[in-house]
Amino acid sequence: MTSTASAALPALTCQRGAFQLPRDAHYFNCAYMGPLPRVSERAGVEALTRKRLPTSIVAPDDFWDADKLRALFSQLVNVGDPNRIAVQPGVSYAVATAARNLQVEASQNIVLTHEQFPGNVYSWHRLATESGAELRVVKPPEAAGRGAAWNERLLEAIDASTAVVAVPQVHWTDGTLFDLVEVGRRCREVGAALVVDATQSVGAMPFDVEAVQPDVLTCATYKWLLGPYSLSLAYFGPRFNDGVPLEETWIARNNSEDFQNLVDYQDAYQEGAVRYDVSERANFFLLPIAAASLELLLEWKPERIQEYCAELTREMLVEAGELGYSVERERWRSSHLFGLRMPEGVDLASLKQTLAERNVSASLRGSALRLAPNVYNDLDDVDALMGVLREAVS
Ligand SMILES: Cc1ncc(COP(=O)(O)O)c(C=O)c1O
């Protein structure tokens, strides 16, 4: 899914200056949490100070700042109508909304990938228990060609009895890439709903809603969207036009901008996915931070971030390969998130300790090291990481 939008743009250079990471912090852990860019921090501080004087927060205009966020996110993931985006507090919230509104019968199945992040799992466990439907968890093989074979198995698992396919774009533990255009096509063939948690990819990797045609795409903002915690954005497709929200926030009802007449109760919701907004969605502290970060990402462009991470790590991965480390083929993994498998004999406890001593931040997931670089990383960071990897096998 490469976009041509960046074809005319020069390659992205290191953007460390846009952040406040100390020089000796070698942060390869955006999959855990993204650092806040300087502009977003400034937007947040400014937002905080506005509440010193409540009259500086203007009703109803400021209550509609959420619409700016919808528009920015729509641009990022190629959604034509910003009202298809709901402002929510987390991935689990979007998935619970989806599960509440999907009819699943005992004869049907729900397809998930193995060891998926729990935010896109527990609601399906509940729905399967309550409906009697089968949960189909698709495992990868442990052989060579793991990514390609995992994708094949995923497509094979989707059949005429599939009601829901709940998957990520890239796996949160090792960056395995799922071909969602193909998954989307297969879902439409059998009439299954496609619910995508793209928290570990959107922002750093292109996602095209028009190409994938998911029914739900949800994304927490505190990782690759470089935004705040407790905020997520979710696209809901036409399948959810008449659904029931988890809560009945008044702000999502028709005419809610008319503050004088709020007790003229309205049965109808606003259009699209607005009905799925969380209550008090007009979070005056968090929304400006998220908007500033989205503006930055739109300027940098996800495809250029992906290229930047690929270039930054290319030589390092060649050397790591020579030392016995292994990584999934480029076609089946992301460049901003991938798992480095250890050669025989590496002591994980001492590797962990050396990483901490050298201020190299990355997560051990099972026996693989999850590396999650971003535009603030540079060759100094890569050198620090390589130093640890060399020592671990010496
Ligand atoms: C893939 C993925 N989805 C979602 C989340 C967060 O889920 P929630 O917003 O429900 O807390 C994380 C956090 O690590 C994640 O890795």
The ligand as a MOL file (V3000), in Angstrom:
LIG
                    3D

  0  0  0     0  0            999 V3000
M  V30 BEGIN CTAB
M  V30 COUNTS 16 16 0 0 0
M  V30 BEGIN ATOM
M  V30 1 C -2.1440 -2.7110 19.0820 0
M  V30 2 C -2.6240 -1.9120 20.2430 0
M  V30 3 N -3.9040 -1.5420 20.2990 0
M  V30 4 C -4.4010 -0.8210 21.3230 0
M  V30 5 C -3.6080 -0.4310 22.3770 0
M  V30 6 C -4.2370 0.3560 23.4900 0
M  V30 7 O -5.5670 -0.1020 23.7170 0
M  V30 8 P -6.5920 0.7690 24.5850 0
M  V30 9 O -6.7120 2.0840 23.9100 0
M  V30 10 O -7.8620 0.0080 24.5900 0
M  V30 11 O -5.9760 0.9100 25.9440 0
M  V30 12 C -2.2520 -0.8020 22.3840 0
M  V30 13 C -1.3610 -0.4690 23.4990 0
M  V30 14 O -0.2610 -0.9730 23.6600 0
M  V30 15 C -1.7530 -1.5590 21.2830 0
M  V30 16 O -0.4730 -1.9440 21.2090 0
M  V30 END ATOM
M  V30 BEGIN BOND
M  V30 1 1 1 2
M  V30 2 1 2 3
M  V30 3 2 2 15
M  V30 4 2 3 4
M  V30 5 1 4 5
M  V30 6 1 5 6
M  V30 7 2 5 12
M  V30 8 1 6 7
M  V30 9 1 7 8
M  V30 10 2 8 9
M  V30 11 1 8 10
M  V30 12 1 8 11
M  V30 13 1 12 13
M  V30 14 1 12 15
M  V30 15 2 13 14
M  V30 16 1 15 16
M  V30 END BOND
M  V30 END CTAB
M  END
